[in-house]
Amino acid sequence: MTGGPAVGTIGPHNASGRRAREQRGVPTVSGALEGVRVLDLSTLVQGPQAGAMLYNLGADVIKVELPDIGDVGRHVSPLQAFGHSAVFVANNRGKRSITLDLRTPGGKSVLERLAAQADVVLSNFKPGTLDEWGLGYDDLSALNPRLIWAAGSYLGSDGPDAEREGADMVGQAYGGLISTTGDDDGPMTPIGALIADHSGAQNLAIGVLSALFARERTGEGQRVDVSLVGSQIWAQATEYTHYLLTGEMAGRSNGGHPLVNALYGIFATADGYIALAGCPEHLWPGMVRAVERPELADNPRFGTYFATPEIRAELREAFSEIFVTRTTAEWSERLAAEEQRFAPVRNHAEVAADPQVLANGYLASAEHPEWGTICVVGSPIVLSDTPARWGVEVPELGQHTEEVLVEHGFSWDEIGELRESGSV
């Protein structure tokens, strides 16, 4: 991570917001979820990324891992120079790691004691697994009625296939996302990011936040269930609604979007690609000037979102021929001058060097005690009075076991017995 892209620090809006509150005499806290304790039992991405978001928002997140093995994400394409995988680093910075074998009587007993003092238990085991171990929602809520027990799964907690196991790729496939990719005459392809896991994680975090808010009014915790497939369907609400109302599938993207009949999509340039997000009527004259095609100026069929698929095809053919005549940089300058809705198609290196990204703290610099100055993924959420944070250090397996157990009232003799039994 050293020697990576030059990065900036988060913009001034968080600090100014807090100063304004202080000037009004309003108390401030270090994070929106300060004081919330999360037991993160999850593995790989869906659960851990939800836990990472809760950490970013101020929660104390204790990662519970299997002794000697840990989160499976630790072992996915590890980066030798850093001793960790990108999967694990991305989703677990800032958390505290303890080892606990929940299958043993000792491990079960320890988790029960931790859960009695926790606000949230987060997992993404196959549905029914924690129940088999006596650590399901009914079991733990009986010990702590204020507990939020949140679970992520592949297909949901109910139904004939609920106990099937799955991860991002099959979530994309089962939820219908992959069927929308590519051109009609070409192969389908998965999205080049763990998007099913990510959307599942975001919904899991939202569910936890909603349950915490409800608890403020009722005093009671509750169960939260989220799945990869349910999250994929929600992410495609527009396209599913089209099918449910018409009986017709929207179809594949074909370089744009099947339901948007406008100048909308990806176009090849002389040296790359550029994306257009449509050109409504008030921007159409500027588009005509940018592409130097005055004959299009008075064509009312083109400068609208209310076109037909036939007009969309005509637009795509015409502008495909236009955009290959100049480089992406030349088109970007011309389109920006006319205030068009566009973006060059960029790679991660280009995004990481963007001052706009850095100004908002979406990526930021941080000092790691071993790796030096590194670039980290910041927070997509900007809060003026309780700013989000991002972790820097990645916990070693079981690094905080003794620290956490002592905090929860375990004696050194008890800790020694648990180690001897293999429970921790």
Protein Blocks (a to p, Z undefined) as FASTA:
>chain_A
ZZpacdddddfklmmmmmmmmmnopacdfbfkgoiacddfbghjlmmmmmmmmmmnopac
dddddehklpmklmgopafknopafklmmmmgoiacddddfkbmklmmmmmmmmmmmmbd
cdfbdehklmmnopafklmmmmmmmbccddddfkopedjklmpccdfklmmmmnommmmg
cjfkbccdddfbdfklmmmmmmmmmmmmmmmmmmmmnopacdddddfklmmmmmmmmmmm
mmmmnopafbjfkopafklccdedddddfklccddebjafklmmmmmmmnopaklmmmmk
lmcckbcfklmmmmmmmmmmmmmmpcfklmmmmmmmnopacdddddfklmmmpmklmmno
maccdddfklopadddddfbdcfklccdddfbdcdehklmmmmmmmnopafklmmmmmmn
opZZ
